[in-house]
Amino acid sequence: MKRLRLKGMDNKLDCAAVERCIKTVDGYENVRINMATGEITYNGECVDENLLREAFAKEGLKVEEVK
């Protein structure tokens, strides 16, 4: 599993934006988000990380890699 973290998620509107973003990416069924921490886990074989990042960027959400 790969991990990313959303930065600056402050309210319920952000949560709705995150859900919209994920559903635009092929393989979204393999993506899990912990809304409390902003951490995203996903199967790198089923989900293209670049597409995830682009979807979040379109909503104005910033993503960082978790090491």
Beta strands, then each sheet from edge to edge (+ up, - down):
strand 1: 2-7
strand 2: 31-34
strand 3: 39-42
strand 4: 62-65
sheet 1: 2+ 3- 1+ 4-
end
